[in-house]
Amino acid sequence: MSKVRASAAAAIADSVTDGMTIAVGGFGLSGVPVDLIRALHDLGARDLTIVSNNMGIDGKGLGILLENRQVAKVIASYVGENKLFASQFLSGELEVEFVPQGTLAERMRAGGAGIPAFYTRTGVGTQVAEGKPTAEFDGLLYLQERAIVADVALVRAHQADTEGNLTYRLTARNFNPVVATAGRVTFAEAESVVAAGELDPNVIVTPGIFVTHVVQAEEREKDIEQRTVRTRAVHQTASA
């Protein structure tokens, strides 16, 4: 049975309600499920908990959900490029749980693998450890971290087939594979959608068993978080 939906808006509308926890792929503005985020924005669901490496930038990516006052809590590892995020956090409007980047990835991977918790050295002796159980292994202290299982996961893929198998392109892969496994319901937008059997099994990263719905991504110019270019050197040709 095909998992392809007609549009991101139609897919999201059937599955998202107020108060849900939503995991979102992407790093900065790379590999961000732009259409699915826009559909979530237009739906207007409130009091959301967003799990993501970061919250985009002002007016881009997950930043549009902050502008629309849809987010109650953020679980993230980095949020430094979003001024509105900082403002809402400092005013007490937004609850924030900061998580070391590797720990965040592992918490979602564990959630997808059915592992309720794990121990890590990362964060021991810091504010990250406050209120969390610890245990000693081989003479070293480790911190217990709980897995993350989201109500809904939103990811961006390079290619998908109609059965939900996904491939990713270069650094746009980033958090998307672990996010895809962490959702009870997972939506994937893909730059191209092909028939079942057309993807080489050797290049499939996310098996379709983890993906509930697939949508064709709209063609758009890809945003760049920080556009940095070198000044072009001026070459003068000596006159004869």
Backbone torsions as a table, in degrees:
resi	resn	phi	psi	omega
1	MET	NA	133.6	-179.1
2	SER	-69.8	138.4	177.1
3	LYS	-98.5	5.6	-176.1
4	VAL	-76.0	130.2	176.7
5	ARG	-106.4	155.9	-174.1
6	ALA	-66.1	-35.2	-178.4
7	SER	-156.5	159.5	177.1
8	ALA	-63.4	-39.6	-178.4
9	ALA	-61.5	-44.8	-179.1
10	ALA	-65.6	-38.8	-178.7
11	ALA	-67.1	-47.2	-177.3
12	ILE	-65.5	-39.8	-175.0
13	ALA	-59.5	-29.8	-176.8
14	ASP	-82.8	-11.8	-168.3
15	SER	-126.8	-16.1	-172.9
16	VAL	-110.0	131.6	176.1
17	THR	-132.4	169.4	179.9
18	ASP	-56.3	144.5	172.7
19	GLY	83.7	2.2	-177.5
20	MET	-75.5	158.8	170.0
21	THR	-98.7	124.7	-174.9
22	ILE	-125.1	120.6	176.1
23	ALA	-92.7	137.7	-174.2
24	VAL	-132.1	130.5	178.2
25	GLY	-76.9	170.2	178.8
26	GLY	118.3	159.9	177.8
27	PHE	-143.9	113.1	-169.8
28	GLY	66.5	-120.8	174.4
29	LEU	-114.4	14.0	-179.9
30	SER	-95.2	127.5	178.4
31	GLY	71.8	25.1	-178.6
32	VAL	-87.5	132.8	178.7
33	PRO	-76.6	77.9	-170.3
34	VAL	-59.9	-46.0	-176.7
35	ASP	-66.1	-40.5	179.7
36	LEU	-67.3	-38.4	176.5
37	ILE	-65.1	-41.9	177.8
38	ARG	-61.9	-41.3	178.3
39	ALA	-63.9	-38.9	177.5
40	LEU	-65.1	-40.7	176.2
41	HIS	-59.6	-48.3	-176.7
42	ASP	-68.6	-29.8	177.3
43	LEU	-64.9	-36.8	175.5
44	GLY	83.3	14.9	178.1
45	ALA	-58.5	141.4	-173.0
46	ARG	-115.7	172.0	175.2
47	ASP	54.9	38.8	-177.6
48	LEU	-82.5	147.0	166.5
49	THR	-102.3	120.1	-178.4
50	ILE	-105.0	126.0	175.2
51	VAL	-108.2	115.5	-177.7
52	SER	-162.5	154.8	177.7
53	ASN	-55.7	-40.5	179.6
54	ASN	-153.1	174.6	-175.7
55	MET	-108.3	33.4	178.4
56	GLY	66.2	-155.4	176.6
57	ILE	-125.1	173.3	-179.2
58	ASP	-57.8	120.9	176.4
59	GLY	81.8	0.4	-178.6
60	LYS	-132.6	150.7	177.8
61	GLY	58.4	-137.8	-178.9
62	LEU	-67.8	-10.5	176.7
63	GLY	-57.6	-28.6	-178.2
64	ILE	-71.5	-23.9	176.1
65	LEU	-73.9	-35.7	175.2
66	LEU	-64.8	-41.1	179.0
67	GLU	-61.2	-33.7	-177.2
68	ASN	-89.0	5.4	178.9
69	ARG	54.9	43.4	-179.1
70	GLN	-98.3	-11.7	-170.7
71	VAL	-106.0	127.4	177.3
72	ALA	-99.3	-32.0	-176.8
73	LYS	-145.0	145.2	177.3
74	VAL	-126.0	131.8	171.0
75	ILE	-113.3	110.1	-170.9
76	ALA	-152.5	167.1	178.0
77	SER	-107.5	-16.8	-177.0
78	TYR	-155.3	132.4	-177.7
79	VAL	-141.4	21.8	-169.0
80	GLY	-73.4	-10.2	-175.9
81	GLU	-98.8	6.5	-174.5
82	ASN	-120.9	108.1	-177.9
83	LYS	-69.1	-37.1	179.5
84	LEU	-65.3	-37.7	176.2
85	PHE	-58.5	-48.9	-179.8
86	ALA	-58.9	-42.2	-178.9
87	SER	-63.5	-45.3	-179.3
88	GLN	-68.6	-34.8	178.0
89	PHE	-67.4	-48.1	-177.0
90	LEU	-67.8	-27.8	179.2
91	SER	-82.7	-7.5	-179.0
92	GLY	85.0	4.5	179.9
93	GLU	-72.9	-27.5	-172.7
94	LEU	-122.6	127.9	174.0
95	GLU	-86.3	137.6	-176.3
96	VAL	-131.0	133.3	171.3
97	GLU	-117.8	108.9	179.1
98	PHE	-84.6	135.0	-177.2
99	VAL	-132.4	131.6	174.4
100	PRO	-52.4	143.9	-169.8
101	GLN	-58.5	-46.5	179.0
102	GLY	-65.5	-36.3	178.4
103	THR	-66.4	-39.5	178.2
104	LEU	-61.1	-45.1	178.6
105	ALA	-62.0	-42.7	-178.6
106	GLU	-70.2	-33.9	177.2
107	ARG	-62.8	-39.0	177.6
108	MET	-74.7	-39.1	177.1
109	ARG	-61.2	-42.1	178.7
110	ALA	-63.0	-41.6	178.1
111	GLY	-58.9	-41.9	178.4
112	GLY	-70.1	-25.3	-178.1
113	ALA	-92.7	-0.7	179.7
114	GLY	78.3	22.0	178.8
115	ILE	-99.7	115.7	-172.0
116	PRO	-71.8	-26.9	-177.9
117	ALA	-162.3	164.7	177.6
118	PHE	-152.6	168.8	179.0
119	TYR	-112.6	141.6	179.2
120	THR	-144.3	151.9	175.3
121	ARG	-77.5	-22.7	-175.8
122	THR	-63.7	125.6	177.1
123	GLY	97.1	-9.8	179.8
124	VAL	-61.0	132.1	178.5
125	GLY	80.5	8.5	179.4
126	THR	-119.9	178.2	177.3
127	GLN	-61.5	-25.2	178.6
128	VAL	-59.3	-29.1	-174.7
129	ALA	-84.8	-8.9	-173.8
130	GLU	-60.0	125.1	176.6
131	GLY	79.9	3.6	-177.8
132	LYS	-104.9	145.2	177.9
133	PRO	-65.0	150.3	175.2
134	THR	-129.0	162.2	176.9
135	ALA	-151.3	154.1	-179.8
136	GLU	-103.2	130.6	175.7
137	PHE	-130.0	124.8	178.0
138	ASP	52.5	38.2	176.1
139	GLY	83.1	2.7	180.0
140	LEU	-117.9	146.9	-179.4
141	LEU	-88.9	133.0	-180.0
142	TYR	-123.5	152.4	-178.0
143	LEU	-105.0	133.3	177.5
144	GLN	-84.0	130.7	176.1
145	GLU	-121.1	136.6	-179.9
146	ARG	-86.6	146.2	176.9
147	ALA	-67.6	157.6	175.3
148	ILE	-112.8	123.2	170.7
149	VAL	-121.7	118.3	-176.4
150	ALA	-93.9	152.1	173.7
151	ASP	-63.1	-40.5	-177.3
152	VAL	-139.2	141.6	174.4
153	ALA	-121.6	139.4	178.8
154	LEU	-121.3	124.5	-178.3
155	VAL	-134.6	161.7	177.2
156	ARG	-118.6	128.3	179.6
157	ALA	-120.6	160.3	173.6
158	HIS	-78.8	-49.4	177.2
159	GLN	-133.1	147.7	172.6
160	ALA	-137.9	152.7	169.0
161	ASP	-107.7	174.6	-173.6
162	THR	-67.8	-11.7	176.5
163	GLU	-95.0	1.0	175.6
164	GLY	93.2	3.7	174.5
165	ASN	-68.5	138.6	-172.6
166	LEU	-126.0	145.4	167.2
167	THR	-123.0	159.4	-178.7
168	TYR	-127.7	163.0	-177.9
169	ARG	-118.2	117.3	172.1
170	LEU	50.3	-135.4	-174.7
171	THR	-72.2	-10.6	175.3
172	ALA	-68.1	-9.8	175.8
173	ARG	-67.2	-49.9	179.7
174	ASN	21.3	-116.9	-174.7
175	PHE	-80.8	-8.1	-171.4
176	ASN	-57.5	-43.7	-179.2
177	PRO	-61.5	-41.1	-179.5
178	VAL	-74.1	-33.9	175.8
179	VAL	-63.0	-42.0	-178.3
180	ALA	-58.9	-36.2	-178.4
181	THR	-81.8	-18.4	-172.6
182	ALA	-86.0	-8.7	-176.2
183	GLY	-93.8	139.9	171.4
184	ARG	-66.9	-35.0	172.3
185	VAL	-127.9	125.1	-175.9
186	THR	-119.2	128.2	176.0
187	PHE	-107.5	134.4	177.3
188	ALA	-124.4	128.0	169.0
189	GLU	-101.9	139.6	-174.8
190	ALA	-131.9	145.6	178.5
191	GLU	-66.2	-30.8	173.5
192	SER	-142.7	142.9	179.1
193	VAL	-120.8	124.5	-176.4
194	VAL	-118.7	169.4	-179.4
195	ALA	-70.1	153.5	176.7
196	ALA	-56.5	134.8	180.0
197	GLY	95.0	-10.2	-178.4
198	GLU	-84.4	-19.5	177.5
199	LEU	-84.5	135.7	175.1
200	ASP	-65.0	121.0	-179.2
201	PRO	-55.2	-26.7	-178.2
202	ASN	-72.2	-15.5	-178.9
203	VAL	-109.4	-1.5	177.3
204	ILE	-71.0	126.8	-179.7
205	VAL	-98.5	-46.6	179.0
206	THR	-108.1	112.2	177.4
207	PRO	-66.8	148.3	-176.5
208	GLY	-59.6	-19.4	179.9
209	ILE	-59.6	-25.7	-178.9
210	PHE	-88.5	-10.8	-171.4
211	VAL	-109.2	127.6	-177.5
212	THR	-92.3	-43.6	-175.9
213	HIS	-136.7	146.3	177.5
214	VAL	-125.8	137.1	174.7
215	VAL	-130.0	148.9	175.7
216	GLN	-77.3	124.5	179.3
217	ALA	-71.5	144.1	175.9
218	GLU	-73.3	148.8	175.4
219	GLU	-76.0	128.0	-179.5
220	ARG	-155.3	159.2	174.3
221	GLU	-69.6	132.9	-178.6
222	LYS	-78.4	129.9	-179.6
223	ASP	-74.1	147.4	175.9
224	ILE	-116.4	125.8	-174.7
225	GLU	-63.9	-49.7	177.9
226	GLN	-134.8	102.9	-179.1
227	ARG	-79.5	115.6	-178.0
228	THR	-124.9	123.4	179.9
229	VAL	-132.8	155.4	176.1
230	ARG	-88.1	147.7	174.4
231	THR	-68.2	128.7	-179.6
232	ARG	-68.8	128.9	179.5
233	ALA	-70.0	141.4	178.0
234	VAL	-95.1	120.2	-179.8
235	HIS	-103.7	125.2	179.1
236	GLN	-104.7	132.5	178.7
237	THR	-93.5	125.0	179.9
238	ALA	-64.6	134.7	179.1
239	SER	-72.8	149.1	-178.0
240	ALA	-70.6	NA	NA
